[in-house]
Structures are given as C-alpha cells and as structure tokens.
Amino acid sequence: MSQLQIGNSRIEVDPDGFLTRPDEWNEEIAAALAEREGLEPLSKSKLSILNFLREYFQKNHSFPILRYVCKKIGASSNCITEEFVDPMKAWKIAGLPKPPQVFFTSFDGKNYFANPFY
C-alpha cells in the first residue's frame, strides 16, 4: 500500500491506485487522484459523473453501463470517455474499490466496451 498526502491528511491507495477506504472520499481527494492520473482539474461535469458512479455503486455494488451513466446525468452518450478517457480512471477517481474482472477495450480510443474475454 502507498499513501498520498492531501492537505493535512494521508490516504492509502492499493498498488493500482484505488482507495483502500472508499468512505474517506471527498472532492479534494478526487482532485488529487485526478492529478495523479494526469487529468486536468475536475470540472462540474466530471464531478457529476463521479458522484453518479458513487451513488450507483452504493445501490448496486457493481459497475454501471457507461451510456446509462451519461443518460442519467444528461450528457452526451460518450461522456465518460470524453471526460476521463478510460472508464476505469473515472471509477478510480470516484474513490471506488477496484472492480473484479471488469476490463474495457477500445478500438478507436473514444468508445470503450466491457470486454468479458479479457
């Protein structure tokens, strides 16, 4: 496990960069995780996606269909890849645990699909 210094606190992340304690998540932590992933500062639309992912996970304990997320927040159908490039980055920045056996494939670098054969 490694630790990130955020303000006056330290948070633990696993070897892949996922929070070990998702309940510690807040927007300041999200901003630090986004910076660590090489993303620009979090915009209102990125925060909408992150908050929706967290709410969805709380209710369903699973990774949602990407287009469903975009539809529910009223964004374009590729909002996650437009904002985060890789859907797993969005999940990580949302402070959620690494989902088991969820892998994404993109043939064009813009559209990602869950790959059950990975």
Biopython code that builds the backbone (N, CA, C, O; Angstrom):
import numpy as np
from Bio.PDB.StructureBuilder import StructureBuilder

atoms = [
    (1, "MET", "N", (0.843, -1.186, 0.000)),
    (1, "MET", "CA", (0.000, 0.000, 0.000)),
    (1, "MET", "C", (0.885, 1.245, 0.000)),
    (1, "MET", "O", (1.957, 1.271, 0.604)),
    (2, "SER", "N", (0.420, 2.236, -0.671)),
    (2, "SER", "CA", (1.134, 3.507, -0.635)),
    (2, "SER", "C", (0.181, 4.573, -0.107)),
    (2, "SER", "O", (-1.030, 4.364, -0.025)),
    (3, "GLN", "N", (0.742, 5.696, 0.241)),
    (3, "GLN", "CA", (-0.060, 6.776, 0.804)),
    (3, "GLN", "C", (0.104, 8.033, -0.030)),
    (3, "GLN", "O", (1.166, 8.295, -0.596)),
    (4, "LEU", "N", (-0.977, 8.805, -0.092)),
    (4, "LEU", "CA", (-0.958, 10.106, -0.744)),
    (4, "LEU", "C", (-1.187, 11.172, 0.311)),
    (4, "LEU", "O", (-2.057, 11.031, 1.170)),
    (5, "GLN", "N", (-0.408, 12.233, 0.243)),
    (5, "GLN", "CA", (-0.593, 13.371, 1.136)),
    (5, "GLN", "C", (-1.559, 14.337, 0.469)),
    (5, "GLN", "O", (-1.274, 14.855, -0.611)),
    (6, "ILE", "N", (-2.689, 14.582, 1.098)),
    (6, "ILE", "CA", (-3.683, 15.507, 0.563)),
    (6, "ILE", "C", (-4.025, 16.491, 1.665)),
    (6, "ILE", "O", (-4.671, 16.146, 2.654)),
    (7, "GLY", "N", (-3.582, 17.713, 1.477)),
    (7, "GLY", "CA", (-3.781, 18.703, 2.536)),
    (7, "GLY", "C", (-3.065, 18.249, 3.790)),
    (7, "GLY", "O", (-1.863, 17.981, 3.765)),
    (8, "ASN", "N", (-3.801, 18.162, 4.885)),
    (8, "ASN", "CA", (-3.223, 17.709, 6.151)),
    (8, "ASN", "C", (-3.457, 16.228, 6.403)),
    (8, "ASN", "O", (-3.105, 15.725, 7.470)),
    (9, "SER", "N", (-4.038, 15.526, 5.452)),
    (9, "SER", "CA", (-4.325, 14.112, 5.658)),
    (9, "SER", "C", (-3.539, 13.223, 4.711)),
    (9, "SER", "O", (-3.028, 13.653, 3.677)),
    (10, "ARG", "N", (-3.469, 11.970, 5.112)),
    (10, "ARG", "CA", (-2.845, 10.951, 4.280)),
    (10, "ARG", "C", (-3.913, 9.899, 3.986)),
    (10, "ARG", "O", (-4.649, 9.472, 4.875)),
    (11, "ILE", "N", (-3.979, 9.495, 2.722)),
    (11, "ILE", "CA", (-4.917, 8.438, 2.368)),
    (11, "ILE", "C", (-4.131, 7.272, 1.776)),
    (11, "ILE", "O", (-3.091, 7.460, 1.146)),
    (12, "GLU", "N", (-4.648, 6.076, 1.992)),
    (12, "GLU", "CA", (-3.990, 4.888, 1.473)),
    (12, "GLU", "C", (-4.623, 4.473, 0.158)),
    (12, "GLU", "O", (-5.842, 4.515, -0.009)),
    (13, "VAL", "N", (-3.766, 4.071, -0.772)),
    (13, "VAL", "CA", (-4.219, 3.527, -2.048)),
    (13, "VAL", "C", (-3.542, 2.181, -2.259)),
    (13, "VAL", "O", (-2.436, 1.942, -1.773)),
    (14, "ASP", "N", (-4.228, 1.303, -2.996)),
    (14, "ASP", "CA", (-3.645, -0.003, -3.281)),
    (14, "ASP", "C", (-2.598, 0.133, -4.386)),
    (14, "ASP", "O", (-2.407, 1.235, -4.901)),
    (15, "PRO", "N", (-1.920, -0.939, -4.765)),
    (15, "PRO", "CA", (-0.867, -0.847, -5.796)),
    (15, "PRO", "C", (-1.359, -0.306, -7.140)),
    (15, "PRO", "O", (-0.562, 0.217, -7.920)),
    (16, "ASP", "N", (-2.665, -0.424, -7.423)),
    (16, "ASP", "CA", (-3.214, 0.098, -8.678)),
    (16, "ASP", "C", (-3.725, 1.529, -8.552)),
    (16, "ASP", "O", (-4.196, 2.100, -9.535)),
    (17, "GLY", "N", (-3.638, 2.120, -7.354)),
    (17, "GLY", "CA", (-4.060, 3.500, -7.151)),
    (17, "GLY", "C", (-5.504, 3.676, -6.704)),
    (17, "GLY", "O", (-6.004, 4.801, -6.684)),
    (18, "PHE", "N", (-6.186, 2.595, -6.346)),
    (18, "PHE", "CA", (-7.558, 2.688, -5.847)),
    (18, "PHE", "C", (-7.540, 2.922, -4.342)),
    (18, "PHE", "O", (-6.702, 2.374, -3.626)),
    (19, "LEU", "N", (-8.486, 3.752, -3.869)),
    (19, "LEU", "CA", (-8.573, 3.992, -2.426)),
    (19, "LEU", "C", (-8.816, 2.692, -1.681)),
    (19, "LEU", "O", (-9.600, 1.852, -2.123)),
    (20, "THR", "N", (-8.146, 2.527, -0.551)),
    (20, "THR", "CA", (-8.388, 1.327, 0.253)),
    (20, "THR", "C", (-9.607, 1.508, 1.154)),
    (20, "THR", "O", (-10.217, 0.531, 1.590)),
    (21, "ARG", "N", (-9.955, 2.759, 1.429)),
    (21, "ARG", "CA", (-11.143, 3.053, 2.255)),
    (21, "ARG", "C", (-12.018, 4.058, 1.500)),
    (21, "ARG", "O", (-11.871, 5.266, 1.689)),
    (22, "PRO", "N", (-12.922, 3.573, 0.649)),
    (22, "PRO", "CA", (-13.746, 4.452, -0.182)),
    (22, "PRO", "C", (-14.592, 5.456, 0.596)),
    (22, "PRO", "O", (-14.975, 6.493, 0.054)),
    (23, "ASP", "N", (-14.886, 5.159, 1.861)),
    (23, "ASP", "CA", (-15.693, 6.078, 2.659)),
    (23, "ASP", "C", (-14.952, 7.368, 2.996)),
    (23, "ASP", "O", (-15.578, 8.324, 3.453)),
    (24, "GLU", "N", (-13.645, 7.424, 2.785)),
    (24, "GLU", "CA", (-12.860, 8.643, 3.036)),
    (24, "GLU", "C", (-12.945, 9.640, 1.883)),
    (24, "GLU", "O", (-12.460, 10.764, 2.005)),
    (25, "TRP", "N", (-13.552, 9.243, 0.770)),
    (25, "TRP", "CA", (-13.572, 10.050, -0.450)),
    (25, "TRP", "C", (-14.286, 11.385, -0.239)),
    (25, "TRP", "O", (-15.304, 11.472, 0.448)),
    (26, "ASN", "N", (-13.719, 12.412, -0.852)),
    (26, "ASN", "CA", (-14.370, 13.714, -0.952)),
    (26, "ASN", "C", (-13.803, 14.392, -2.212)),
    (26, "ASN", "O", (-12.932, 13.835, -2.880)),
    (27, "GLU", "N", (-14.290, 15.564, -2.523)),
    (27, "GLU", "CA", (-13.857, 16.224, -3.767)),
    (27, "GLU", "C", (-12.375, 16.586, -3.752)),
    (27, "GLU", "O", (-11.736, 16.589, -4.804)),
    (28, "GLU", "N", (-11.824, 16.888, -2.595)),
    (28, "GLU", "CA", (-10.396, 17.191, -2.505)),
    (28, "GLU", "C", (-9.563, 15.949, -2.841)),
    (28, "GLU", "O", (-8.558, 16.036, -3.546)),
    (29, "ILE", "N", (-9.990, 14.812, -2.333)),
    (29, "ILE", "CA", (-9.306, 13.552, -2.641)),
    (29, "ILE", "C", (-9.465, 13.232, -4.129)),
    (29, "ILE", "O", (-8.515, 12.803, -4.784)),
    (30, "ALA", "N", (-10.666, 13.444, -4.651)),
    (30, "ALA", "CA", (-10.909, 13.205, -6.081)),
    (30, "ALA", "C", (-9.969, 14.053, -6.931)),
    (30, "ALA", "O", (-9.406, 13.561, -7.909)),
    (31, "ALA", "N", (-9.797, 15.310, -6.571)),
    (31, "ALA", "CA", (-8.902, 16.200, -7.320)),
    (31, "ALA", "C", (-7.466, 15.687, -7.290)),
    (31, "ALA", "O", (-6.764, 15.740, -8.300)),
    (32, "ALA", "N", (-7.027, 15.191, -6.131)),
    (32, "ALA", "CA", (-5.668, 14.658, -6.014)),
    (32, "ALA", "C", (-5.519, 13.378, -6.836)),
    (32, "ALA", "O", (-4.491, 13.175, -7.482)),
    (33, "LEU", "N", (-6.529, 12.521, -6.816)),
    (33, "LEU", "CA", (-6.479, 11.293, -7.610)),
    (33, "LEU", "C", (-6.477, 11.618, -9.102)),
    (33, "LEU", "O", (-5.778, 10.970, -9.881)),
    (34, "ALA", "N", (-7.260, 12.620, -9.497)),
    (34, "ALA", "CA", (-7.295, 13.030, -10.908)),
    (34, "ALA", "C", (-5.933, 13.548, -11.344)),
    (34, "ALA", "O", (-5.457, 13.222, -12.431)),
    (35, "GLU", "N", (-5.320, 14.341, -10.509)),
    (35, "GLU", "CA", (-3.985, 14.870, -10.824)),
    (35, "GLU", "C", (-2.987, 13.725, -10.946)),
    (35, "GLU", "O", (-2.140, 13.724, -11.840)),
    (36, "ARG", "N", (-3.089, 12.755, -10.050)),
    (36, "ARG", "CA", (-2.204, 11.591, -10.084)),
    (36, "ARG", "C", (-2.391, 10.788, -11.377)),
    (36, "ARG", "O", (-1.449, 10.171, -11.875)),
    (37, "GLU", "N", (-3.610, 10.805, -11.911)),
    (37, "GLU", "CA", (-3.911, 10.099, -13.166)),
    (37, "GLU", "C", (-3.586, 10.946, -14.397)),
    (37, "GLU", "O", (-3.776, 10.498, -15.528)),
    (38, "GLY", "N", (-3.100, 12.160, -14.181)),
    (38, "GLY", "CA", (-2.708, 13.015, -15.290)),
    (38, "GLY", "C", (-3.858, 13.768, -15.937)),
    (38, "GLY", "O", (-3.762, 14.176, -17.094)),
    (39, "LEU", "N", (-4.937, 13.953, -15.201)),
    (39, "LEU", "CA", (-6.093, 14.682, -15.735)),
    (39, "LEU", "C", (-6.081, 16.121, -15.251)),
    (39, "LEU", "O", (-5.519, 16.445, -14.205)),
    (40, "GLU", "N", (-6.711, 16.967, -16.033)),
    (40, "GLU", "CA", (-6.834, 18.377, -15.662)),
    (40, "GLU", "C", (-7.778, 18.516, -14.474)),
    (40, "GLU", "O", (-8.421, 17.536, -14.097)),
    (41, "PRO", "N", (-7.883, 19.676, -13.882)),
    (41, "PRO", "CA", (-8.765, 19.863, -12.722)),
    (41, "PRO", "C", (-10.189, 19.377, -13.005)),
    (41, "PRO", "O", (-10.659, 19.390, -14.143)),
    (42, "LEU", "N", (-10.848, 18.953, -11.947)),
    (42, "LEU", "CA", (-12.199, 18.404, -12.079)),
    (42, "LEU", "C", (-13.216, 19.497, -12.363)),
    (42, "LEU", "O", (-13.343, 20.468, -11.618)),
    (43, "SER", "N", (-13.928, 19.312, -13.449)),
    (43, "SER", "CA", (-14.994, 20.245, -13.830)),
    (43, "SER", "C", (-16.312, 19.793, -13.196)),
    (43, "SER", "O", (-16.395, 18.724, -12.590)),
    (44, "LYS", "N", (-17.320, 20.619, -13.349)),
    (44, "LYS", "CA", (-18.647, 20.285, -12.831)),
    (44, "LYS", "C", (-19.171, 19.000, -13.481)),
    (44, "LYS", "O", (-19.773, 18.167, -12.803)),
    (45, "SER", "N", (-18.947, 18.836, -14.779)),
    (45, "SER", "CA", (-19.429, 17.629, -15.465)),
    (45, "SER", "C", (-18.679, 16.382, -14.989)),
    (45, "SER", "O", (-19.283, 15.317, -14.854)),
    (46, "LYS", "N", (-17.382, 16.498, -14.736)),
    (46, "LYS", "CA", (-16.629, 15.358, -14.212)),
    (46, "LYS", "C", (-17.133, 14.987, -12.817)),
    (46, "LYS", "O", (-17.284, 13.808, -12.498)),
    (47, "LEU", "N", (-17.390, 15.992, -11.996)),
    (47, "LEU", "CA", (-17.896, 15.712, -10.651)),
    (47, "LEU", "C", (-19.285, 15.073, -10.700)),
    (47, "LEU", "O", (-19.605, 14.237, -9.855)),
    (48, "SER", "N", (-20.107, 15.451, -11.666)),
    (48, "SER", "CA", (-21.423, 14.819, -11.824)),
    (48, "SER", "C", (-21.271, 13.334, -12.124)),
    (48, "SER", "O", (-21.989, 12.500, -11.572)),
    (49, "ILE", "N", (-20.334, 13.016, -12.997)),
    (49, "ILE", "CA", (-20.081, 11.614, -13.326)),
    (49, "ILE", "C", (-19.594, 10.859, -12.097)),
    (49, "ILE", "O", (-20.090, 9.774, -11.794)),
    (50, "LEU", "N", (-18.629, 11.426, -11.395)),
    (50, "LEU", "CA", (-18.070, 10.765, -10.215)),
    (50, "LEU", "C", (-19.130, 10.530, -9.149)),
    (50, "LEU", "O", (-19.201, 9.447, -8.568)),
    (51, "ASN", "N", (-19.950, 11.537, -8.892)),
    (51, "ASN", "CA", (-20.999, 11.382, -7.881)),
    (51, "ASN", "C", (-22.029, 10.341, -8.299)),
    (51, "ASN", "O", (-22.520, 9.583, -7.463)),
    (52, "PHE", "N", (-22.359, 10.298, -9.593)),
    (52, "PHE", "CA", (-23.299, 9.282, -10.056)),
    (52, "PHE", "C", (-22.707, 7.880, -9.893)),
    (52, "PHE", "O", (-23.399, 6.963, -9.449)),
    (53, "LEU", "N", (-21.427, 7.710, -10.250)),
    (53, "LEU", "CA", (-20.780, 6.411, -10.082)),
    (53, "LEU", "C", (-20.824, 5.954, -8.632)),
    (53, "LEU", "O", (-21.080, 4.783, -8.350)),
    (54, "ARG", "N", (-20.575, 6.878, -7.719)),
    (54, "ARG", "CA", (-20.597, 6.536, -6.293)),
    (54, "ARG", "C", (-22.002, 6.133, -5.851)),
    (54, "ARG", "O", (-22.176, 5.140, -5.144)),
    (55, "GLU", "N", (-23.002, 6.907, -6.270)),
    (55, "GLU", "CA", (-24.387, 6.577, -5.906)),
    (55, "GLU", "C", (-24.802, 5.226, -6.489)),
    (55, "GLU", "O", (-25.426, 4.412, -5.808)),
    (56, "TYR", "N", (-24.455, 5.001, -7.727)),
    (56, "TYR", "CA", (-24.805, 3.739, -8.386)),
    (56, "TYR", "C", (-24.158, 2.564, -7.649)),
    (56, "TYR", "O", (-24.806, 1.549, -7.393)),
    (57, "PHE", "N", (-22.889, 2.709, -7.314)),
    (57, "PHE", "CA", (-22.188, 1.636, -6.616)),
    (57, "PHE", "C", (-22.805, 1.373, -5.245)),
    (57, "PHE", "O", (-22.940, 0.217, -4.842)),
    (58, "GLN", "N", (-23.177, 2.422, -4.530)),
    (58, "GLN", "CA", (-23.809, 2.245, -3.217)),
    (58, "GLN", "C", (-25.079, 1.415, -3.317)),
    (58, "GLN", "O", (-25.341, 0.568, -2.463)),
    (59, "LYS", "N", (-25.866, 1.654, -4.355)),
    (59, "LYS", "CA", (-27.134, 0.948, -4.516)),
    (59, "LYS", "C", (-26.968, -0.452, -5.104)),
    (59, "LYS", "O", (-27.652, -1.386, -4.686)),
    (60, "ASN", "N", (-26.060, -0.602, -6.072)),
    (60, "ASN", "CA", (-25.993, -1.838, -6.853)),
    (60, "ASN", "C", (-24.728, -2.679, -6.658)),
    (60, "ASN", "O", (-24.692, -3.837, -7.073)),
    (61, "HIS", "N", (-23.724, -2.130, -6.050)),
    (61, "HIS", "CA", (-22.446, -2.820, -5.821)),
    (61, "HIS", "C", (-21.866, -3.391, -7.110)),
    (61, "HIS", "O", (-21.330, -4.499, -7.128)),
    (62, "SER", "N", (-21.982, -2.620, -8.185)),
    (62, "SER", "CA", (-21.439, -3.048, -9.471)),
    (62, "SER", "C", (-21.097, -1.835, -10.326)),
    (62, "SER", "O", (-21.429, -0.699, -9.986)),
    (63, "PHE", "N", (-20.433, -2.097, -11.431)),
    (63, "PHE", "CA", (-20.042, -1.071, -12.387)),
    (63, "PHE", "C", (-21.203, -0.861, -13.360)),
    (63, "PHE", "O", (-21.690, -1.839, -13.926)),
    (64, "PRO", "N", (-21.667, 0.373, -13.578)),
    (64, "PRO", "CA", (-22.813, 0.596, -14.472)),
    (64, "PRO", "C", (-22.428, 0.560, -15.953)),
    (64, "PRO", "O", (-21.255, 0.662, -16.312)),
    (65, "ILE", "N", (-23.432, 0.414, -16.786)),
    (65, "ILE", "CA", (-23.228, 0.532, -18.228)),
    (65, "ILE", "C", (-22.894, 2.000, -18.495)),
    (65, "ILE", "O", (-23.579, 2.895, -17.999)),
    (66, "LEU", "N", (-21.853, 2.244, -19.268)),
    (66, "LEU", "CA", (-21.334, 3.599, -19.443)),
    (66, "LEU", "C", (-22.364, 4.558, -20.034)),
    (66, "LEU", "O", (-22.505, 5.680, -19.547)),
    (67, "ARG", "N", (-23.076, 4.145, -21.059)),
    (67, "ARG", "CA", (-24.065, 5.033, -21.683)),
    (67, "ARG", "C", (-25.209, 5.359, -20.721)),
    (67, "ARG", "O", (-25.816, 6.425, -20.813)),
    (68, "TYR", "N", (-25.497, 4.445, -19.806)),
    (68, "TYR", "CA", (-26.534, 4.680, -18.802)),
    (68, "TYR", "C", (-26.126, 5.851, -17.903)),
    (68, "TYR", "O", (-26.947, 6.708, -17.576)),
    (69, "VAL", "N", (-24.871, 5.876, -17.514)),
    (69, "VAL", "CA", (-24.364, 6.971, -16.668)),
    (69, "VAL", "C", (-24.593, 8.304, -17.375)),
    (69, "VAL", "O", (-25.140, 9.245, -16.800)),
    (70, "CYS", "N", (-24.166, 8.362, -18.627)),
    (70, "CYS", "CA", (-24.268, 9.604, -19.386)),
    (70, "CYS", "C", (-25.725, 10.033, -19.568)),
    (70, "CYS", "O", (-26.047, 11.218, -19.471)),
    (71, "LYS", "N", (-26.588, 9.075, -19.828)),
    (71, "LYS", "CA", (-28.012, 9.381, -19.996)),
    (71, "LYS", "C", (-28.602, 9.933, -18.700)),
    (71, "LYS", "O", (-29.355, 10.907, -18.721)),
    (72, "LYS", "N", (-28.260, 9.313, -17.580)),
    (72, "LYS", "CA", (-28.824, 9.729, -16.291)),
    (72, "LYS", "C", (-28.361, 11.121, -15.853)),
    (72, "LYS", "O", (-29.090, 11.820, -15.149)),
    (73, "ILE", "N", (-27.166, 11.527, -16.259)),
    (73, "ILE", "CA", (-26.703, 12.862, -15.862)),
    (73, "ILE", "C", (-26.975, 13.902, -16.948)),
    (73, "ILE", "O", (-26.633, 15.075, -16.792)),
    (74, "GLY", "N", (-27.595, 13.463, -18.056)),
    (74, "GLY", "CA", (-27.963, 14.396, -19.118)),
    (74, "GLY", "C", (-26.798, 14.870, -19.971)),
    (74, "GLY", "O", (-26.757, 16.023, -20.400)),
    (75, "ALA", "N", (-25.851, 13.970, -20.212)),
    (75, "ALA", "CA", (-24.666, 14.323, -21.007)),
    (75, "ALA", "C", (-24.650, 13.516, -22.299)),
    (75, "ALA", "O", (-25.507, 12.659, -22.517)),
    (76, "SER", "N", (-23.668, 13.795, -23.156)),
    (76, "SER", "CA", (-23.538, 13.042, -24.410)),
    (76, "SER", "C", (-23.289, 11.571, -24.094)),
    (76, "SER", "O", (-22.844, 11.234, -22.997)),
    (77, "SER", "N", (-23.572, 10.709, -25.047)),
    (77, "SER", "CA", (-23.510, 9.260, -24.812)),
    (77, "SER", "C", (-22.104, 8.738, -24.531)),
    (77, "SER", "O", (-21.958, 7.619, -24.041)),
    (78, "ASN", "N", (-21.082, 9.508, -24.823)),
    (78, "ASN", "CA", (-19.699, 9.110, -24.542)),
    (78, "ASN", "C", (-19.065, 9.992, -23.468)),
    (78, "ASN", "O", (-17.856, 10.220, -23.485)),
    (79, "CYS", "N", (-19.863, 10.479, -22.552)),
    (79, "CYS", "CA", (-19.368, 11.463, -21.581)),
    (79, "CYS", "C", (-18.182, 10.970, -20.757)),
    (79, "CYS", "O", (-17.277, 11.747, -20.453)),
    (80, "ILE", "N", (-18.175, 9.709, -20.397)),
    (80, "ILE", "CA", (-17.084, 9.220, -19.547)),
    (80, "ILE", "C", (-15.769, 9.209, -20.313)),
    (80, "ILE", "O", (-14.746, 9.644, -19.786)),
    (81, "THR", "N", (-15.782, 8.721, -21.545)),
    (81, "THR", "CA", (-14.537, 8.712, -22.312)),
    (81, "THR", "C", (-14.136, 10.120, -22.744)),
    (81, "THR", "O", (-12.947, 10.406, -22.890)),
    (82, "GLU", "N", (-15.111, 10.998, -22.947)),
    (82, "GLU", "CA", (-14.782, 12.387, -23.278)),
    (82, "GLU", "C", (-14.111, 13.087, -22.100)),
    (82, "GLU", "O", (-13.188, 13.879, -22.288)),
    (83, "GLU", "N", (-14.569, 12.799, -20.903)),
    (83, "GLU", "CA", (-14.048, 13.488, -19.714)),
    (83, "GLU", "C", (-12.838, 12.794, -19.080)),
    (83, "GLU", "O", (-11.939, 13.462, -18.569)),
    (84, "PHE", "N", (-12.811, 11.446, -19.109)),
    (84, "PHE", "CA", (-11.776, 10.711, -18.384)),
    (84, "PHE", "C", (-10.901, 9.823, -19.268)),
    (84, "PHE", "O", (-9.934, 9.244, -18.773)),
    (85, "VAL", "N", (-11.201, 9.702, -20.532)),
    (85, "VAL", "CA", (-10.529, 8.838, -21.499)),
    (85, "VAL", "C", (-10.821, 7.361, -21.198)),
    (85, "VAL", "O", (-11.425, 6.678, -22.024)),
    (86, "ASP", "N", (-10.415, 6.876, -20.066)),
    (86, "ASP", "CA", (-10.590, 5.475, -19.688)),
    (86, "ASP", "C", (-11.629, 5.382, -18.567)),
    (86, "ASP", "O", (-11.483, 6.060, -17.550)),
    (87, "PRO", "N", (-12.664, 4.570, -18.723)),
    (87, "PRO", "CA", (-13.691, 4.448, -17.683)),
    (87, "PRO", "C", (-13.140, 4.017, -16.327)),
    (87, "PRO", "O", (-13.676, 4.405, -15.289)),
    (88, "MET", "N", (-12.074, 3.217, -16.328)),
    (88, "MET", "CA", (-11.513, 2.774, -15.056)),
    (88, "MET", "C", (-10.876, 3.941, -14.304)),
    (88, "MET", "O", (-10.823, 3.922, -13.075)),
    (89, "LYS", "N", (-10.390, 4.957, -15.022)),
    (89, "LYS", "CA", (-9.864, 6.155, -14.350)),
    (89, "LYS", "C", (-10.988, 6.868, -13.607)),
    (89, "LYS", "O", (-10.803, 7.326, -12.479)),
    (90, "ALA", "N", (-12.146, 6.958, -14.240)),
    (90, "ALA", "CA", (-13.288, 7.610, -13.585)),
    (90, "ALA", "C", (-13.651, 6.851, -12.320)),
    (90, "ALA", "O", (-13.905, 7.457, -11.279)),
    (91, "TRP", "N", (-13.676, 5.540, -12.405)),
    (91, "TRP", "CA", (-14.020, 4.695, -11.256)),
    (91, "TRP", "C", (-13.011, 4.903, -10.126)),
    (91, "TRP", "O", (-13.382, 5.014, -8.958)),
    (92, "LYS", "N", (-11.741, 4.953, -10.491)),
    (92, "LYS", "CA", (-10.670, 5.132, -9.505)),
    (92, "LYS", "C", (-10.779, 6.505, -8.837)),
    (92, "LYS", "O", (-10.659, 6.614, -7.617)),
    (93, "ILE", "N", (-11.006, 7.545, -9.632)),
    (93, "ILE", "CA", (-11.097, 8.905, -9.098)),
    (93, "ILE", "C", (-12.356, 9.072, -8.252)),
    (93, "ILE", "O", (-12.398, 9.907, -7.349)),
    (94, "ALA", "N", (-13.384, 8.274, -8.550)),
    (94, "ALA", "CA", (-14.604, 8.295, -7.737)),
    (94, "ALA", "C", (-14.371, 7.645, -6.376)),
    (94, "ALA", "O", (-15.259, 7.641, -5.524)),
    (95, "GLY", "N", (-13.179, 7.100, -6.176)),
    (95, "GLY", "CA", (-12.829, 6.537, -4.875)),
    (95, "GLY", "C", (-13.431, 5.175, -4.616)),
    (95, "GLY", "O", (-13.556, 4.760, -3.464)),
    (96, "LEU", "N", (-13.805, 4.474, -5.674)),
    (96, "LEU", "CA", (-14.465, 3.182, -5.516)),
    (96, "LEU", "C", (-13.446, 2.050, -5.590)),
    (96, "LEU", "O", (-12.381, 2.205, -6.188)),
    (97, "PRO", "N", (-13.775, 0.903, -4.978)),
    (97, "PRO", "CA", (-12.821, -0.207, -4.994)),
    (97, "PRO", "C", (-12.656, -0.785, -6.393)),
    (97, "PRO", "O", (-13.566, -0.722, -7.219)),
    (98, "LYS", "N", (-11.492, -1.341, -6.640)),
    (98, "LYS", "CA", (-11.221, -1.928, -7.949)),
    (98, "LYS", "C", (-12.235, -3.034, -8.221)),
    (98, "LYS", "O", (-12.327, -3.998, -7.461)),
    (99, "PRO", "N", (-12.998, -2.893, -9.311)),
    (99, "PRO", "CA", (-13.998, -3.921, -9.599)),
    (99, "PRO", "C", (-13.331, -5.198, -10.110)),
    (99, "PRO", "O", (-12.454, -5.146, -10.972)),
    (100, "PRO", "N", (-13.749, -6.332, -9.577)),
    (100, "PRO", "CA", (-13.140, -7.573, -10.044)),
    (100, "PRO", "C", (-13.613, -7.913, -11.456)),
    (100, "PRO", "O", (-14.795, -7.784, -11.775)),
    (101, "GLN", "N", (-12.698, -8.336, -12.275)),
    (101, "GLN", "CA", (-12.983, -8.827, -13.614)),
    (101, "GLN", "C", (-13.775, -7.864, -14.496)),
    (101, "GLN", "O", (-14.642, -8.287, -15.261)),
    (102, "VAL", "N", (-13.477, -6.570, -14.388)),
    (102, "VAL", "CA", (-14.066, -5.599, -15.307)),
    (102, "VAL", "C", (-12.916, -4.991, -16.102)),
    (102, "VAL", "O", (-12.050, -4.311, -15.551)),
    (103, "PHE", "N", (-12.926, -5.246, -17.396)),
    (103, "PHE", "CA", (-11.891, -4.731, -18.271)),
    (103, "PHE", "C", (-12.563, -4.076, -19.459)),
    (103, "PHE", "O", (-13.623, -4.518, -19.901)),
    (104, "PHE", "N", (-11.962, -3.042, -19.970)),
    (104, "PHE", "CA", (-12.534, -2.314, -21.089)),
    (104, "PHE", "C", (-11.609, -2.381, -22.289)),
    (104, "PHE", "O", (-10.386, -2.400, -22.156)),
    (105, "THR", "N", (-12.224, -2.419, -23.465)),
    (105, "THR", "CA", (-11.499, -2.438, -24.721)),
    (105, "THR", "C", (-12.001, -1.291, -25.574)),
    (105, "THR", "O", (-13.195, -0.995, -25.595)),
    (106, "SER", "N", (-11.087, -0.650, -26.273)),
    (106, "SER", "CA", (-11.462, 0.400, -27.210)),
    (106, "SER", "C", (-10.758, 0.127, -28.531)),
    (106, "SER", "O", (-9.561, -0.158, -28.567)),
    (107, "PHE", "N", (-11.516, 0.218, -29.609)),
    (107, "PHE", "CA", (-10.934, 0.028, -30.925)),
    (107, "PHE", "C", (-10.547, 1.357, -31.568)),
    (107, "PHE", "O", (-9.744, 1.399, -32.500)),
    (108, "ASP", "N", (-11.124, 2.434, -31.061)),
    (108, "ASP", "CA", (-10.852, 3.741, -31.651)),
    (108, "ASP", "C", (-10.316, 4.762, -30.645)),
    (108, "ASP", "O", (-10.053, 5.906, -31.013)),
    (109, "GLY", "N", (-10.154, 4.369, -29.392)),
    (109, "GLY", "CA", (-9.658, 5.281, -28.370)),
    (109, "GLY", "C", (-10.708, 6.236, -27.847)),
    (109, "GLY", "O", (-10.402, 7.075, -27.001)),
    (110, "LYS", "N", (-11.941, 6.133, -28.327)),
    (110, "LYS", "CA", (-13.021, 7.022, -27.892)),
    (110, "LYS", "C", (-14.169, 6.256, -27.262)),
    (110, "LYS", "O", (-14.783, 6.724, -26.304)),
    (111, "ASN", "N", (-14.454, 5.101, -27.790)),
    (111, "ASN", "CA", (-15.570, 4.298, -27.304)),
    (111, "ASN", "C", (-15.031, 3.063, -26.594)),
    (111, "ASN", "O", (-14.269, 2.290, -27.175)),
    (112, "TYR", "N", (-15.421, 2.881, -25.352)),
    (112, "TYR", "CA", (-14.959, 1.746, -24.559)),
    (112, "TYR", "C", (-16.117, 0.799, -24.321)),
    (112, "TYR", "O", (-17.259, 1.213, -24.123)),
    (113, "PHE", "N", (-15.789, -0.486, -24.346)),
    (113, "PHE", "CA", (-16.781, -1.524, -24.136)),
    (113, "PHE", "C", (-16.246, -2.506, -23.117)),
    (113, "PHE", "O", (-15.052, -2.806, -23.103)),
    (114, "ALA", "N", (-17.135, -3.015, -22.253)),
    (114, "ALA", "CA", (-16.737, -4.044, -21.324)),
    (114, "ALA", "C", (-16.297, -5.271, -22.140)),
    (114, "ALA", "O", (-16.986, -5.688, -23.070)),
    (115, "ASN", "N", (-15.162, -5.828, -21.783)),
    (115, "ASN", "CA", (-14.614, -6.966, -22.506)),
    (115, "ASN", "C", (-14.679, -8.198, -21.620)),
    (115, "ASN", "O", (-13.856, -8.349, -20.717)),
    (116, "PRO", "N", (-15.649, -9.091, -21.860)),
    (116, "PRO", "CA", (-15.783, -10.274, -20.997)),
    (116, "PRO", "C", (-14.706, -11.335, -21.254)),
    (116, "PRO", "O", (-14.601, -12.299, -20.497)),
    (117, "PHE", "N", (-13.915, -11.167, -22.303)),
    (117, "PHE", "CA", (-12.923, -12.174, -22.654)),
    (117, "PHE", "C", (-11.512, -11.821, -22.213)),
    (117, "PHE", "O", (-10.574, -12.573, -22.479)),
    (118, "TYR", "N", (-11.353, -10.701, -21.552)),
    (118, "TYR", "CA", (-10.023, -10.237, -21.138)),
    (118, "TYR", "C", (-9.477, -11.084, -20.027)),
    (118, "TYR", "O", (-8.368, -10.840, -19.552)),
]
sb = StructureBuilder()
sb.init_structure("model")
sb.init_model(0)
sb.init_chain("A")
sb.init_seg("    ")
for serial, (resi, resn, name, xyz) in enumerate(atoms, 1):
    if name == "N":
        sb.init_residue(resn, " ", resi, " ")
    sb.init_atom(name, np.array(xyz, "f"), 0.0, 1.0, " ", f" {name:<3s}", serial, name[0])
structure = sb.get_structure()
